[in-house]
């Protein structure tokens, strides 16, 4: 267990317990289900789990009698080993204060039960593998400025698979088509007739990469005027769902698309 301070949540396990418990509630688990899941996850050693779990339950107005009793017992046990564990660092008295504070909290009136909401950073992609997405190129400078406000087409060739009990943070993998337009897509049928193929991204210095990962955050989807113009690939190829490298290229995606098109078209 990585420990860096005397406070209850100044260690890795305590923070993991806090995060895991909150996530279970966010994803729809009942109070009992969330509690049981945490105790099952950490069953091999529950000693460092009881106190942070109890504090987190208390803050959310969900402290169970089982967790409260075991947390208070654990506080008593930790008090007995204060000198052995903390005296060498000169922090025994500070740790005693924190444990005593935790005990008083757990024995005080619990606040009202709080709703647990999906965090603002959670993200479910609106785009699926095989979708063809319109993309408006913005934020371009220098030699690439000529591509400013032009439209490209990208195929979604992969999407991360978030487990159903985890908060979704989706990334998608994109490949560009050898195509651009001054105007938004309004006639996808005519584009289908061109039998377009996807190409590798050209990132400069003679380097090509097969796809780029992207996190389709709502405000970026709006800024780039991203929308699904076809649910299936333009070249009638098979729908791909490649493994997505967990590195988002949001900050460079417009530049990467423009460089790629610049490599194929002279305008």
Secondary structure, 3 states (H helix, E strand, C coil): CCECCCCCCCEHHHHHHHHHHHHHHHCCCCHHHHHHHHHHHCCCCCCCCHHHHHHHHHHCCCCCHHHHHHHHHHHHHHHHCHHHHHHHHCCHHHHHHHHHHHHHHHHCCCCCCCCCCCCCCCECCCCCCCCEEEEECCCCCHHHHHHCCCEEEEEEEEECCCCCCCCCECCEEEEEEEEEECCCCCCHHHHHCCCCCEECEEEECCEEECCEEECCCHHHHHHCCCEEEECCCCCCCCCCCCCCCCCCCCCCHHHHHHHHHHHHCCC
